[in-house]
Amino acid sequence: MDSDPIPAEEASPTSPYLAAVDLGSNSFHMLIARVVDGEPVVIDRLREPVRLAWGLDEKRRLSAEARERALAALERFGQRIRHIPPHRVRAVGTNTLRKARKGERFLEEAQRALGHTIDVISGREEARLIYLGVAHSQADDLEPRLVVDIGGGSTELILGERFEAFETHSLHMGCIAFTKRFFPEGKIRRRGMEEAVLTARAELQTIERRFRDFGWGRAVGASGTVRATAEVLRANGWAREGITPVGLQKLDKALRSAGQVSRLSLEGLKPERARVFPGGVAILIALFEALGIERMEVAAGALREGLTYDLLGRIRHEDVRERTIRIVQERYHVDGRQAARVERNALAFLKQAAPGWGLDRVDAGRFLTWAARLHEIGLTVSYAHHHRHGAYLIANSDLPGFSQRDHALLAAIVGGHRRKVDPDLLETVPAEQREGAKRLLALLRLAVLTNRERGPHPVPPVRLEGRPDGLALYGAEAWLERHPLTVLDLEQEAAYLKRIDFALTFEEAERA
């Protein structure tokens, strides 16, 4: 029977509810919170042991069984949050979805099953969100901390203080990946454990010295492997609280003694965790050895809690992406005055064109604003083709707060803001965003074109009308007569945009 126990207020545009969905390589998690006095209070949690990474073969293809498990879990999640407004839901995919071949096709199916957009995030962005979740679950002290999260396909390591992460790293080692590689068919052998630890140590070499020299005071672990290990150590009397080197030694000995995952009967170890436990323990041992960890606490928060706080910040207009854009502007010495002029015109044009296109002005305005602020970052490389250089810098930079979809959309708009538009540029954007990207790109081009003199001029007295196939521009005859270069630019612009099937028409007076 399809019951609906969700409060009516959940469906309201001003709903106090938030939902965070974490599509991890081992498990899918969903957290639902109600905002009370500005803070999220968890009211529901769902977890599905999908083991997505277990279904990834050597050619990075997802098995049919893994896809079925994932989609079934997302359908159940989708039922629970179907009444929560889309802008109050954030779903992200991590390592396995980053690696999977033809992941876009599966992502489309996953989004239909969930009923919401799913962002695949970079390893560094995953690390930032994990730290945010951990920091909000810890005492607010001034002591620098090391945060570790061992997932199914990757391990995130972060250095930070209070709510600020200073160093974020995502390493290519996870409990599923290591268990499959070093403990085939569930066999736990001494040689397998030693090779797993040595391989993890090699992966840690690039950051080992930097992390040791940082001088963190507390080590905090998050998520499944760390929590399961701490529980096993506590249940067996090998450590009173958290994880210690002595406790790990005893656990290592117990795993080797069992010899087989199917024969593991450790107090505190859940059967579903046992299958991927050896690989996770090997990574933990390597971390303790490489970083000199004496004790690791266990955090209540992790990626989904970090997602919740990040989403809450966006709703409060405390979007970390705004800070990221400012930092990038400073890094590439952007002419702030020109960027502001282009932004002003672009948003004025969007206000006029959006109704005809049915664009969400808030979301479109964000990306148009960010693109305007960054459209000249490629000048630090060279003037020639600086639009392409800008697109490359955006697509390949670490941009905290931005998902892979965000990267692609922003890079496409910046990369197409001048000269001939490469149709292949839009192919990097998810299919459902391409039409919107094309329209934002056209508006940015017009804003750049009408600010070519780089002076403090007012917004041009032109009128824009968004049409299904493009944009109609109407300008006062006197203004066009005073700007012959702009008329020439507009004629050229129409030819450039035609290459991406976008019709730009311009006339001297608006139709009656």
C-alpha positions in Angstrom: 0.0 0.0 0.0 1.4 3.4 -0.9 1.1 5.4 2.3 2.1 9.1 2.6 3.2 9.7 6.2 5.2 12.9 5.3 4.0 16.2 6.8 2.3 18.5 4.4 4.8 21.3 5.2 7.5 19.1 3.6 6.0 19.9 0.1 5.8 23.6 0.7 8.3 25.9 -1.2 9.4 27.1 2.2 9.7 23.6 3.5 12.0 23.2 6.6 13.2 19.8 5.4 16.5 19.0 3.7 17.7 15.7 2.2 21.2 14.6 1.5 21.9 11.5 -0.6 25.4 9.9 -0.8 25.9 7.4 -3.5 29.0 5.8 -2.1 31.1 2.9 -3.6 30.0 0.6 -0.8 26.7 1.9 0.5 24.1 4.4 -0.4 23.0 6.7 2.4 20.2 9.2 2.8 19.8 11.7 5.6 16.7 13.8 6.1 16.8 16.8 8.4 14.4 19.5 9.6 15.9 22.9 10.1 15.2 24.2 13.6 16.5 27.6 14.7 18.9 27.6 11.8 20.4 24.1 12.5 19.6 20.8 10.8 18.0 18.2 13.1 18.1 14.7 11.7 14.7 13.0 11.6 15.3 10.1 9.3 18.2 8.0 7.8 18.2 5.3 5.2 21.1 3.1 4.2 21.4 0.5 1.5 24.6 -1.8 1.2 24.6 -1.5 -2.6 28.4 -2.4 -3.0 28.5 -0.5 -6.3 32.3 -0.8 -6.6 32.0 -4.6 -6.3 30.2 -4.5 -9.6 33.0 -2.6 -11.4 35.1 -4.8 -13.7 38.7 -4.3 -15.0 37.3 -2.3 -17.9 35.4 0.0 -15.5 32.0 -1.3 -16.6 29.2 -1.7 -14.1 27.6 -5.1 -13.9 23.9 -5.5 -14.5 23.5 -6.8 -10.9 25.2 -3.7 -9.4 23.0 -1.4 -11.6 19.9 -3.2 -10.5 20.8 -3.0 -6.8 21.6 0.7 -7.2 18.4 1.6 -9.1 16.2 -0.3 -6.7 17.8 1.5 -3.7 17.3 4.9 -5.4 13.6 4.1 -6.1 13.1 3.5 -2.4 15.0 6.7 -1.5 13.0 8.6 -4.1 9.7 7.5 -2.6 10.8 9.0 0.8 11.7 12.4 -0.6 9.3 12.8 -3.4 7.5 15.7 -1.6 10.7 17.7 -0.7 11.3 20.6 -3.1 14.2 19.9 -5.5 16.2 22.9 -4.3 16.3 21.3 -0.8 17.7 18.0 -2.0 21.3 17.3 -2.9 22.5 13.9 -4.2 26.1 13.2 -5.1 28.0 10.3 -6.6 31.6 9.5 -5.5 34.5 7.3 -6.6 32.8 4.5 -8.5 30.6 6.9 -10.5 33.7 9.0 -11.2 35.5 5.9 -12.7 32.6 4.0 -14.4 32.7 3.9 -18.2 29.5 5.2 -19.8 28.6 6.5 -16.4 26.4 9.2 -18.0 24.0 6.6 -19.2 23.7 5.0 -15.8 23.4 8.5 -14.2 20.4 9.2 -16.3 18.7 6.1 -15.1 19.7 6.8 -11.5 18.3 10.3 -11.7 14.9 9.0 -13.0 14.8 6.5 -10.2 15.6 9.0 -7.5 13.5 11.8 -9.0 16.3 14.4 -8.4 19.6 15.5 -10.1 22.7 13.6 -9.0 26.0 15.4 -9.1 29.2 13.4 -9.5 31.8 15.2 -7.4 35.6 15.2 -7.5 37.7 13.4 -4.9 38.8 16.8 -3.4 35.2 18.0 -3.2 34.2 14.8 -1.5 37.0 15.4 1.0 35.9 18.9 1.6 32.3 17.8 2.3 33.5 15.0 4.6 35.5 17.4 6.6 32.5 19.7 6.9 30.4 16.9 8.2 33.0 15.7 10.7 33.7 19.3 11.9 30.1 19.9 12.7 29.9 16.7 14.7 33.0 17.5 16.8 33.6 19.9 19.7 34.4 23.3 18.3 38.0 23.7 19.5 41.0 25.4 18.0 43.1 22.2 17.7 44.2 21.2 14.1 42.8 17.9 13.1 43.5 15.1 10.7 40.3 13.6 9.2 40.3 10.2 7.4 37.5 8.5 5.5 38.1 5.1 4.0 35.4 4.4 1.4 34.7 1.6 -1.0 36.8 3.0 -3.8 38.9 5.8 -2.4 40.3 7.2 0.8 40.0 10.9 1.7 42.5 12.6 3.9 42.0 16.2 5.2 43.9 18.6 7.4 41.9 21.4 8.9 41.0 23.5 11.9 37.5 24.2 13.2 35.3 24.4 10.0 38.1 25.2 7.5 39.9 22.5 5.5 43.5 23.4 4.6 44.5 20.3 2.7 42.2 17.9 0.9 43.3 14.7 -0.8 41.6 11.7 -2.4 43.7 8.6 -2.8 43.0 5.7 -5.1 42.5 3.0 -2.4 39.3 1.8 -0.8 38.1 -1.2 1.2 36.3 -2.9 -1.8 39.1 -2.2 -4.3 41.7 -3.5 -1.9 39.7 -6.5 -0.8 39.1 -7.6 -4.4 42.8 -7.1 -5.3 44.6 -8.6 -2.3 42.1 -11.0 -0.8 40.6 -12.8 -3.8 37.8 -15.2 -3.1 37.8 -14.0 0.5 41.1 -15.6 1.4 43.0 -13.7 4.1 46.7 -14.6 3.8 49.8 -13.0 5.4 51.3 -12.2 2.0 48.0 -10.6 0.9 47.9 -8.4 4.0 51.5 -7.4 3.7 51.1 -6.5 0.0 48.0 -4.5 0.7 49.7 -2.5 3.4 52.8 -1.8 1.3 50.6 -0.7 -1.6 48.7 1.7 0.6 52.0 3.0 2.0 53.2 3.7 -1.5 50.0 5.6 -2.3 50.6 7.7 0.9 54.2 8.6 0.0 53.3 11.8 -1.9 51.6 13.3 1.1 53.2 11.6 4.1 55.9 14.2 4.9 53.5 17.1 4.4 50.9 15.6 6.7 53.4 14.7 9.4 54.9 18.2 9.4 51.5 19.9 9.7 51.3 19.3 13.4 47.7 18.2 13.8 46.6 17.4 17.3 43.7 14.9 16.8 43.1 12.2 14.3 39.4 11.6 13.5 38.0 8.8 11.3 34.6 8.8 9.6 32.3 6.3 7.8 32.0 2.5 7.6 35.5 1.1 7.8 36.6 3.3 10.7 33.4 2.8 12.7 33.4 -1.0 12.1 37.0 -1.3 13.2 36.5 0.8 16.3 33.4 -1.3 17.2 35.4 -4.6 16.8 38.3 -3.3 18.9 35.9 -2.2 21.6 33.8 -5.4 21.6 36.9 -7.6 21.8 38.6 -5.5 24.5 41.5 -4.6 22.2 40.9 -0.8 22.6 38.7 1.0 25.1 37.9 4.0 22.8 38.6 4.6 19.2 41.4 2.9 17.3 45.0 2.3 18.5 48.1 0.7 16.9 48.0 -2.1 19.5 44.4 -2.7 18.7 45.1 -2.9 15.0 47.9 -5.4 15.6 45.5 -7.7 17.4 42.9 -7.3 14.8 45.4 -8.1 12.0 46.4 -11.3 13.8 42.7 -12.3 14.2 42.1 -11.7 10.5 45.0 -13.9 9.5 44.0 -16.6 11.9 40.6 -16.8 10.4 42.1 -17.2 7.0 38.8 -16.7 5.2 36.2 -14.0 5.2 33.5 -16.5 5.6 35.1 -17.8 8.8 35.3 -14.3 10.4 33.4 -14.4 13.7 34.6 -11.3 15.4 32.5 -9.7 18.1 31.1 -6.4 16.8 31.6 -7.2 13.1 28.4 -7.2 11.1 28.2 -9.9 8.3 27.6 -7.3 5.6 30.8 -5.4 6.6 32.9 -8.6 6.8 33.1 -9.0 3.0 35.1 -5.8 2.6 36.7 -5.6 6.0 40.2 -7.0 5.2 41.0 -4.3 2.6 39.8 -1.5 4.9 41.9 -2.8 7.8 45.0 -2.9 5.6 44.5 0.7 4.6 44.1 1.7 8.3 47.3 -0.1 9.3 49.2 1.8 6.5 47.7 5.1 7.6 48.7 4.6 11.2 52.3 3.6 10.2 52.8 6.3 7.6 51.3 9.2 9.6 52.4 8.1 13.1 48.8 8.1 14.4 48.6 7.1 18.1 44.9 7.1 18.4 42.0 7.8 16.1 38.6 9.0 17.3 35.4 8.1 15.5 33.2 10.9 14.2 29.4 10.8 14.1 29.4 13.0 10.9 30.6 12.2 7.4 29.8 13.0 3.8 26.0 13.2 4.1 26.2 15.5 7.1 28.6 17.7 5.2 26.2 17.7 2.3 23.4 18.9 4.6 25.4 21.8 5.9 26.6 22.7 2.5 23.0 22.7 1.2 21.9 24.7 4.1 24.6 27.3 3.3 23.4 27.6 -0.3 19.9 28.2 0.9 21.1 30.9 3.2 23.1 32.4 0.4 26.4 31.3 2.1 27.4 29.3 -1.0 31.0 28.2 -0.8 31.1 28.5 -4.6 31.0 32.3 -4.3 34.2 32.2 -2.2 35.7 29.8 -4.8 35.0 32.3 -7.6 36.6 35.1 -5.7 39.7 33.1 -5.0 40.0 32.1 -8.7 39.6 35.8 -9.7 42.5 36.7 -7.4 44.6 33.8 -8.6 44.4 34.8 -12.2 44.4 38.6 -11.7 41.1 39.2 -13.3 40.2 42.8 -14.2 37.4 43.1 -11.6 35.8 46.3 -13.0 35.4 44.8 -16.5 34.1 41.6 -15.0 31.5 43.6 -13.0 30.4 45.5 -16.1 30.0 42.3 -18.1 28.1 40.7 -15.2 25.8 43.7 -15.0 24.8 43.6 -18.7 24.6 39.8 -18.7 22.1 39.8 -15.8 20.1 42.6 -17.4 19.8 40.6 -20.6 18.9 37.5 -18.7 16.0 39.3 -17.0 14.5 40.1 -20.3 15.1 36.8 -22.1 14.4 34.4 -19.3 10.6 34.5 -19.5 10.6 33.5 -23.2 12.9 30.7 -22.5 11.3 29.5 -19.3 14.7 29.7 -17.5 15.0 29.5 -13.8 16.5 33.0 -13.3 18.0 32.2 -9.9 20.0 29.1 -11.1 20.8 30.6 -14.5 21.8 33.8 -12.9 24.3 32.1 -10.6 26.2 30.5 -13.5 25.9 33.5 -15.7 27.4 35.6 -12.9 30.2 33.2 -12.3 31.0 32.9 -16.0 31.1 36.7 -16.3 33.5 37.0 -13.3 35.8 34.4 -14.8 35.5 34.9 -18.5 38.9 36.6 -18.8 41.0 34.2 -16.6 42.6 32.8 -19.7 44.4 36.1 -20.3 47.0 35.0 -17.8 48.1 32.4 -20.4 47.8 34.6 -23.6 45.4 36.9 -25.3 45.1 34.6 -28.3 42.5 32.0 -27.7 42.1 33.2 -24.0 38.5 31.9 -24.1 39.8 28.3 -24.7 42.5 28.8 -22.0 39.9 29.9 -19.6 37.7 26.9 -20.3 40.7 24.6 -19.7 41.6 26.2 -16.4 38.1 25.9 -15.2 37.6 22.3 -16.3 40.9 21.2 -14.8 41.0 23.2 -11.5 40.0 22.2 -8.1 36.9 24.4 -7.5 35.5 23.7 -4.0 31.7 23.5 -4.0 31.5 22.7 -7.8 30.4 19.3 -9.0 31.6 17.8 -12.3 28.4 19.0 -13.9 29.1 22.5 -12.6 32.6 22.4 -13.9 31.4 21.3 -17.4 28.7 24.0 -17.6 30.9 26.8 -16.4 33.8 25.8 -18.7 31.5 25.6 -21.7 30.0 29.1 -21.1 33.5 30.7 -20.6 35.0 28.7 -23.5 32.4 29.9 -25.9 32.2 33.6 -24.9 34.0 34.9 -28.0 35.1 34.2 -31.6 33.8 31.1 -33.3 31.9 28.7 -31.1 33.1 25.1 -31.2 30.0 22.9 -31.3 32.0 20.1 -29.5 32.3 22.4 -26.5 28.6 21.9 -25.7 29.0 18.1 -25.9 30.9 18.2 -22.7 27.8 19.4 -20.9 25.1 16.9 -19.8 22.4 16.5 -22.4 19.7 18.0 -20.3 21.7 21.2 -19.7 22.9 21.8 -23.3 20.1 24.1 -24.4 20.4 26.2 -21.2 24.2 26.3 -21.7 23.7 27.6 -25.2 21.4 30.3 -24.1 23.7 31.5 -21.2 26.6 31.4 -23.6 24.8 33.7 -26.0 23.9 36.2 -23.2 27.5 36.3 -22.0 28.7 36.9 -25.6 26.3 39.9 -25.9 27.4 41.2 -22.6 31.1 41.0 -23.6 30.3 42.5 -27.0 28.5 45.5 -25.5 31.3 46.2 -23.1 34.1 46.0 -25.7 35.1 49.6 -24.9 35.8 48.6 -21.3 34.3 51.9 -20.0 31.7 52.8 -17.4 28.8 52.9 -19.8 25.2 52.2 -18.8 23.4 49.0 -20.0 22.6 49.5 -23.7 19.0 50.6 -24.4 18.1 47.4 -26.2 15.3 44.9 -25.7 15.7 41.1 -25.8 13.1 38.5 -26.4 13.9 34.8 -25.8 12.6 32.5 -28.5 12.6 28.7 -28.8 15.3 28.8 -31.5 17.3 31.8 -30.2 17.2 35.4 -29.3 15.7 38.6 -30.9 17.4 41.9 -30.1 15.7 45.2 -30.6 17.7 48.4 -30.3 17.0 52.1 -30.5 17.9 53.4 -33.9 19.9 56.3 -32.5 21.9 54.1 -30.2 22.9 51.8 -33.1 23.9 54.7 -35.3 26.3 55.9 -32.6 27.8 52.4 -32.3 28.7 51.2 -35.8 31.3 48.8 -34.4 28.6 47.2 -32.4 26.4 46.8 -35.5 29.3 45.0 -37.2 29.9 42.8 -34.2 26.2 41.9 -34.0 26.2 40.8 -37.7 29.3 38.7 -37.0 27.8 37.4 -33.9 24.7 36.0 -35.7 27.0 34.0 -38.0 29.0 32.6 -35.1 25.9 31.5 -33.2 24.4 29.9 -36.2 27.1 27.2 -35.9 25.4 26.0 -32.8 21.9 26.3 -34.2 21.1 29.5 -32.3 19.3 32.2 -34.2 20.2 35.8 -33.3 18.2 38.5 -35.0 18.5 42.2 -34.3 16.3 45.1 -35.5 16.3 48.8 -35.0 12.9 49.1 -33.3 10.8 46.7 -31.3 7.7 45.3 -33.0 4.4 46.7 -32.1 
